[in-house]
């Protein structure tokens, strides 16, 4: 559910989807395409890349299914096609549908003020439509919780949901990031509020409403808004757990828990390939709600200045009249990376569900999209941080840096040097390997001296090492190079206040 990262991925992948369309697809047999999907999955597997669960359908018929990876790591258990994945932000379209069902029942109106339903809601100029379109201006609840929530019991593992977060939201009463309708900004907070609206209007828990109004009528028996628990749940034996490789690139660890794992509306739904296929078919066949409602839901929002967005009621929208009508959404939360793609007019699309915190999310999606278009897929290049990490843990950081210099000109086999080094530095910092992190960040500033981002990252490590004076110098350099980087500007201001006070 990390909005900025997710949005970047959505834009990247959607550009590929709609630019990769090719007339050659018509000349390739269905069997050939199916075989190509299988070869792609096998080739990725040979590189050690688990592609998770994938389903591709064409003209309303399933043409390919695959399951590669682990359902859990304790105990080790392989994925199966029937496993239930956390959908992350793919859940938002179900929230949009819940609002649409209440509108259909004449229990609310899209232009209704939120405050008329949630009476403690502190903003009097936000409507349900603003929430649906991501134009409300509400600040991010993850940041609000991180900055304001105090754990009264430090020995307790907290799992917060809507009620706790809204209570904190009302207590803090943060200002809006912008006036409603002035801009589009992806908002998990908005969809959390939508789920609470559904509960208030219907008198039911969001889980119950979804089951009775959406999943049960469609026969989606393996789809549920999950009441999160960390341990294995005997009532949900096919539940998938998020995991990742440790930084040493050898051991595995869980990546499944977050303090806000019980928030509903913006995520939290678990489902399977087959159930999501049923969902997409119900949408294109108008068996869940009438075409008139979907036409409105799949019409992009409009800002106050008349600018049109690319988002509807829980779906990103391809709104080019020369191309088939298409709606889609990505999801990313803890270890899960998901995608649901629905080419409405042709009743074709695909579903991808991963749980291994993969760095190859975009490579998997691009591969599937390219094959659908009749093109030749490309396998991903090596990621230098993986090899450097192994060397640091087995030998030392100097060996890792030496390896970097050996391969940095090999762009045929390696990519994303700056981004990888930056990410790697923070991973080392998070594991309290401060000296190693400093060496990697310093390397990045030397290799990419014209990138402002390298300097504030290096400064972060310097702060953690207690060298605030040099940290301030690097934050200042970052701001001098790019004055739009608010994070670095805030750091400069904070450190200048400290030094002024000391003087």
C-alpha positions in Angstrom: 0.0 0.0 0.0 3.0 2.4 -0.1 1.4 4.9 -2.4 4.3 6.7 -4.2 6.2 3.5 -4.9 3.0 1.8 -6.0 2.0 4.7 -8.3 5.4 4.7 -10.0 5.1 1.0 -10.7 1.6 1.4 -12.0 2.6 4.1 -14.4 5.6 2.1 -15.6 3.7 -1.0 -16.2 0.6 0.6 -17.7 2.8 2.3 -20.2 4.2 -1.0 -21.2 0.8 -2.7 -21.4 -0.6 -0.2 -23.8 2.5 0.5 -25.9 3.3 -3.2 -26.3 0.1 -4.0 -28.2 0.9 -5.8 -31.4 -0.9 -7.1 -34.4 1.4 -10.2 -34.3 -0.8 -11.7 -31.6 -3.4 -12.7 -34.2 -0.8 -14.8 -36.1 0.3 -16.8 -33.1 -1.7 -19.9 -32.1 -3.2 -20.2 -28.6 -1.0 -23.2 -27.9 2.1 -21.2 -28.9 1.2 -18.4 -26.5 0.5 -20.8 -23.7 3.8 -22.5 -24.2 5.6 -19.1 -24.2 4.0 -18.3 -20.8 5.3 -21.6 -19.5 8.8 -21.0 -20.9 8.9 -17.5 -19.4 8.0 -18.9 -15.9 10.5 -21.6 -16.3 13.3 -19.2 -17.4 12.5 -16.9 -14.4 12.6 -19.9 -12.1 16.0 -20.9 -13.5 17.2 -17.4 -12.4 15.9 -18.0 -8.9 13.0 -15.7 -9.4 9.7 -17.0 -7.9 6.8 -15.6 -10.0 4.0 -16.4 -7.5 0.6 -17.3 -8.8 -0.4 -16.2 -12.3 -3.6 -16.6 -14.3 -4.1 -15.3 -17.9 -7.5 -15.3 -19.7 -8.5 -14.4 -23.2 -12.0 -13.9 -24.7 -13.4 -15.0 -21.4 -11.5 -18.3 -21.2 -8.5 -19.2 -19.0 -5.5 -19.9 -21.1 -2.7 -20.2 -18.6 -2.2 -20.8 -14.9 1.0 -21.1 -12.9 2.1 -21.4 -9.3 5.8 -20.9 -8.3 7.1 -20.0 -4.9 6.4 -20.6 -1.2 3.2 -20.3 0.7 5.0 -20.1 4.0 8.6 -20.4 5.3 7.8 -21.8 8.8 7.2 -24.6 7.9 8.5 -24.4 4.3 5.5 -25.1 2.1 5.1 -24.5 -1.6 2.4 -22.4 -3.2 -0.6 -24.0 -4.9 -3.1 -22.5 -7.3 -5.8 -22.4 -4.6 -3.8 -20.3 -2.1 -5.2 -17.0 -0.7 -3.0 -14.0 -1.1 -3.3 -10.6 0.5 -4.4 -8.3 -2.3 -3.1 -5.0 -0.8 -4.4 -2.1 -2.9 -6.2 -4.3 -5.4 -8.7 -4.4 -2.6 -9.7 -0.8 -3.4 -12.0 -1.8 -6.3 -14.1 -3.9 -3.9 -14.4 -0.9 -1.6 -15.5 1.1 -4.7 -18.1 -1.6 -5.5 -19.4 -1.5 -1.9 -20.1 2.2 -2.2 -21.7 1.6 -5.6 -24.0 -1.1 -4.0 -25.1 1.4 -1.4 -25.7 4.0 -4.1 -27.8 1.5 -6.0 -29.8 0.8 -2.8 -30.4 4.6 -2.6 -28.6 4.7 0.8 -26.1 7.3 -0.1 -25.0 9.7 -2.9 -21.5 10.1 -4.3 -21.6 13.9 -3.8 -22.8 13.6 -0.2 -20.6 15.3 2.4 -18.7 12.7 4.5 -19.5 14.7 7.6 -23.2 13.9 7.2 -22.4 10.2 7.7 -19.3 10.2 10.0 -20.3 13.0 12.3 -16.9 13.3 14.0 -15.2 13.7 10.7 -13.3 17.1 11.0 -13.5 18.3 7.4 -16.7 19.8 6.1 -15.8 20.1 2.4 -15.0 16.4 1.5 -17.5 14.3 -0.4 -17.6 10.6 -1.0 -16.7 11.3 -4.7 -13.5 13.0 -3.5 -12.6 9.9 -1.6 -13.3 7.6 -4.5 -11.2 9.7 -6.9 -8.2 10.3 -4.6 -8.8 14.0 -4.6 -9.8 14.6 -1.0 -6.5 16.1 0.3 -6.5 13.8 3.4 -3.1 13.2 4.8 -1.6 9.7 4.9 -2.7 7.7 7.9 0.5 5.6 7.9 2.6 8.7 8.4 0.2 10.0 11.0 0.4 6.8 13.1 4.1 6.6 12.8 4.5 10.2 14.1 1.7 10.3 16.7 0.6 6.9 18.0 2.0 6.0 21.4 2.1 2.4 22.5 0.8 2.3 26.0 2.2 -1.3 26.4 5.6 -1.7 24.9 5.4 -5.5 25.3 2.2 -5.8 23.2 2.1 -6.4 19.5 -0.4 -3.8 18.1 -2.6 -4.4 15.1 -4.6 -1.3 14.4 -7.8 -1.1 12.4 -10.1 1.7 11.2 -11.6 2.6 14.6 -8.2 3.1 16.3 -6.8 5.0 13.4 -9.8 7.3 13.0 -9.8 8.0 16.7 -6.1 9.0 16.4 -7.0 11.0 13.2 -9.7 12.9 15.0 -7.4 13.6 18.0 -4.5 14.9 15.9 -6.8 16.7 13.5 -4.1 17.2 10.8 -4.6 19.9 8.2 -5.5 18.8 4.6 -2.6 18.4 2.3 -4.6 20.4 -0.3 -8.1 21.6 -0.9 -10.5 18.8 -2.0 -10.6 18.5 -5.8 -7.5 20.7 -6.4 -5.2 17.8 -7.2 -5.0 14.0 -7.5 -2.9 12.3 -4.9 -3.2 8.5 -4.2 -4.8 8.2 -0.8 -5.0 5.0 1.4 -6.7 7.2 4.0 -9.5 8.0 1.6 -10.4 4.4 1.1 -10.1 3.6 4.8 -12.7 6.3 5.3 -14.9 4.8 2.6 -15.0 1.4 4.4 -16.0 3.1 7.6 -18.8 4.9 5.6 -20.0 1.5 4.4 -20.2 0.3 8.0 -22.0 3.3 9.2 -24.6 3.4 6.4 -25.2 -0.4 6.3 -25.0 -1.1 10.0 -22.7 -4.1 9.2 -19.0 -4.7 9.6 -17.3 -4.2 6.2 -16.3 -7.9 6.2 -20.0 -8.9 6.5 -21.1 -6.4 3.9 -18.6 -7.6 1.3 -19.5 -11.2 1.9 -23.3 -10.7 1.6 -23.3 -8.1 -1.2 -20.3 -9.1 -3.4 -18.3 -12.3 -2.8 -21.1 -14.7 -1.8 -23.4 -13.8 -4.7 -20.5 -14.3 -7.1 -19.4 -17.6 -5.7 -16.1 -16.1 -4.5 -15.9 -18.6 -1.6 -12.2 -18.1 -1.0 -12.3 -14.3 -0.8 -12.5 -12.5 2.6 -11.5 -9.4 4.5 -9.2 -11.1 6.9 -9.0 -10.4 10.6 -5.3 -10.4 10.8 -3.3 -12.6 13.1 0.4 -13.3 12.9 0.4 -17.0 13.4 -1.0 -19.7 11.2 -4.8 -19.8 11.3 -6.5 -23.3 11.2 -9.6 -21.6 9.9 -7.7 -20.3 6.8 -5.3 -23.2 5.9 -4.6 -21.8 2.4 -3.5 -18.3 3.6 -0.3 -17.1 2.1 2.4 -15.4 4.2 4.7 -12.7 3.0 8.4 -13.3 3.3 11.7 -12.1 1.9 15.4 -13.0 1.7 17.5 -11.6 4.4 20.2 -9.2 3.4 22.8 -12.0 3.3 20.8 -13.4 0.4 20.7 -16.9 1.9 18.2 -17.0 4.8 14.5 -16.3 4.7 12.4 -14.2 7.1 8.8 -13.3 7.4 7.6 -10.0 5.9 3.9 -10.2 6.8 3.2 -8.0 9.8 2.6 -4.3 10.1 1.0 -2.3 12.9 -1.9 -1.2 10.5 -2.6 -4.7 9.1 -6.3 -4.6 10.2 -7.1 -1.4 8.2 -10.0 -2.1 5.9 -11.0 -0.4 2.7 -7.6 0.3 1.2 -6.4 -3.3 1.6 -6.8 -6.4 3.8 -8.7 -8.6 1.4 -7.3 -12.1 0.7 -8.3 -14.0 -2.5 -7.3 -16.6 -5.0 -6.6 -16.6 -8.8 -10.0 -18.3 -9.6 -12.0 -16.0 -7.4 -10.4 -12.9 -9.0 -11.1 -14.3 -12.4 -14.7 -14.7 -11.3 -14.6 -11.1 -10.2 -13.3 -9.7 -13.5 -15.9 -11.8 -15.4 -18.7 -10.5 -13.2 -17.6 -6.9 -14.0 -17.4 -7.3 -17.8 -20.7 -9.3 -17.8 -22.5 -6.8 -15.5 -23.6 -9.6 -13.2 -22.6 -7.7 -10.0 -24.0 -4.3 -10.9 -25.5 -2.7 -14.0 -23.5 -1.2 -16.8 -24.6 2.3 -16.0 -22.9 2.2 -12.6 -19.7 0.7 -14.0 -19.6 3.3 -16.8 -19.5 6.0 -14.1 -17.0 4.1 -12.0 -14.7 3.7 -15.0 -14.9 7.3 -16.0 -11.8 9.2 -14.8 -12.3 11.9 -12.2 -12.0 15.7 -13.0 -10.2 18.2 -10.9 -11.5 21.6 -10.0 -9.4 23.1 -12.8 -11.0 20.8 -15.4 -8.0 18.5 -15.6 -8.9 14.8 -16.0 -7.2 12.2 -13.9 -6.6 8.5 -14.8 -8.5 7.0 -11.9 -12.1 6.0 -11.3 -13.8 4.4 -8.3 -11.0 2.0 -7.3 -9.5 1.4 -10.7 -6.8 3.0 -12.8 -8.3 3.6 -16.3 -6.9 3.4 -19.8 -9.1 6.0 -21.4 -7.9 6.1 -25.0 -10.9 5.6 -27.3 -8.7 4.0 -29.9 -7.8 1.1 -27.6 -10.0 -1.5 -25.8 -11.5 -0.2 -22.5 -9.2 -1.4 -19.8 -9.2 -1.1 -16.0 -6.4 -2.2 -13.7 -4.8 -1.9 -10.3 -1.6 -2.8 -8.5 -1.1 -3.6 -4.9 2.0 -3.6 -2.6 2.1 -4.3 1.1 4.6 -6.1 3.4 5.8 -9.1 1.3 2.9 -8.9 -1.2 3.0 -7.5 -4.8 -0.2 -8.0 -6.8 -1.8 -6.9 -10.1 -5.3 -7.2 -11.6 -5.7 -6.3 -15.3 -9.0 -6.4 -17.0 -9.5 -5.6 -20.7 -13.2 -5.1 -20.5 -14.3 -5.1 -24.1 -12.4 -8.2 -25.1 -13.0 -10.0 -21.8 -9.3 -10.6 -21.6 -6.6 -10.0 -18.9 -4.5 -11.4 -16.2 -3.9 -11.7 -12.5 -0.6 -11.8 -10.7 -0.1 -12.5 -7.0 3.3 -12.6 -5.3 4.4 -12.8 -1.7 8.2 -12.9 -1.7 8.9 -9.1 -1.6 10.2 -9.5 -5.1 12.5 -6.9 -6.7 11.3 -8.4 -10.0 7.7 -7.2 -9.8 7.9 -5.1 -12.9 9.9 -7.7 -14.8 7.2 -10.3 -14.2 4.4 -8.0 -15.3 6.3 -6.7 -18.3 7.0 -10.3 -19.4 3.3 -11.3 -19.2 2.2 -8.2 -21.0 4.7 -8.7 -23.8 3.6 -12.3 -24.3 0.0 -11.2 -24.4 0.9 -8.7 -27.1 2.6 -11.5 -29.1 6.1 -10.1 -28.5 9.4 -11.7 -27.2 9.9 -11.3 -23.5 13.3 -10.3 -22.0 14.7 -11.7 -18.8 15.8 -9.3 -16.1 19.4 -8.3 -15.7 21.4 -9.1 -12.6 21.0 -6.9 -9.5 24.3 -5.8 -8.2 23.2 -5.4 -4.6 22.6 -9.1 -4.3 26.1 -10.0 -5.2 27.6 -7.1 -3.1 25.5 -8.2 -0.1 26.9 -11.7 -0.3 30.4 -10.4 -0.3 29.9 -8.1 2.7 28.5 -10.9 4.8 31.1 -13.4 3.7 34.1 -11.1 3.5 33.9 -7.3 3.9 32.6 -4.1 2.4 35.9 -3.4 0.5 35.4 -6.7 -1.4 31.9 -5.6 -2.3 33.0 -2.2 -3.6 35.9 -3.9 -5.5 33.3 -6.2 -7.2 31.2 -3.1 -8.0 34.0 -1.5 -9.9 34.6 -4.7 -11.8 31.1 -5.0 -13.2 29.8 -1.4 -13.3 30.5 -1.0 -17.0 28.7 -4.3 -17.8 25.4 -2.7 -18.6 24.5 -5.7 -20.8 24.1 -7.9 -17.6 23.5 -5.3 -14.8 21.2 -2.4 -14.3 20.0 0.3 -11.9 23.4 0.9 -10.2 22.4 4.2 -8.4 19.0 2.9 -7.2 20.5 -0.4 -6.1 23.3 1.2 -4.2 20.9 3.6 -2.5 18.5 0.8 -1.5 21.4 -1.4 -0.4 22.8 1.4 1.8 19.5 1.7 3.6 19.2 -2.0 4.1 22.6 -2.0 5.8 21.6 1.0 7.9 18.4 -0.8 9.0 20.5 -3.7 10.2 22.7 -1.3 12.1 25.8 -2.0 9.9 26.6 1.7 10.0 30.2 1.6 8.7 29.2 -0.6 5.8 26.2 1.7 5.0 28.5 4.8 5.1 30.9 3.1 2.7 28.1 2.3 0.2 26.4 5.7 0.4 29.8 7.4 0.0 30.5 5.2 -3.1 27.2 6.3 -4.5 28.0 10.0 -4.2 31.3 9.5 -6.0 29.8 7.4 -8.8 26.7 9.7 -9.3 27.9 13.1 -8.2 25.1 14.9 -10.1 22.3 13.1 -8.3 21.0 15.0 -5.4 19.4 11.9 -3.9 22.8 10.3 -3.2 23.7 13.1 -0.8 20.7 13.1 1.5 21.0 9.3 1.8 24.7 9.6 2.8 23.6 12.3 5.2 21.1 10.0 6.8 23.9 7.5 7.6 26.1 10.2 8.9 23.4 11.3 11.3 23.0 7.7 12.6 26.8 7.7 13.1 26.6 10.9 15.1 28.4 13.0 12.5 25.7 15.7 12.3 28.0 18.4 11.0 29.0 16.5 7.9 25.4 15.3 7.6 24.3 19.0 7.5 26.8 19.7 4.7 25.4 16.8 2.6 21.8 17.8 3.2 22.6 21.3 2.1 24.3 20.0 -1.0 21.3 17.9 -1.8 19.0 21.0 -1.5 21.4 23.1 -3.6 21.1 20.6 -6.4 17.3 20.0 -6.1 15.3 22.5 -4.1 12.1 20.5 -4.5 13.3 17.7 -2.1 11.3 18.6 1.0 12.8 15.8 3.1 16.3 17.2 2.8 15.1 20.8 3.3 13.4 19.7 6.6 16.6 18.0 7.7 18.6 21.2 7.0 16.2 23.3 8.9 16.2 20.9 11.9 20.0 20.6 12.1 20.5 24.4 11.6 18.3 25.0 14.6 20.4 22.5 16.7 23.6 24.3 15.8 22.2 27.7 16.3 21.0 26.7 19.8 24.4 25.3 20.6 26.1 28.6 19.6 
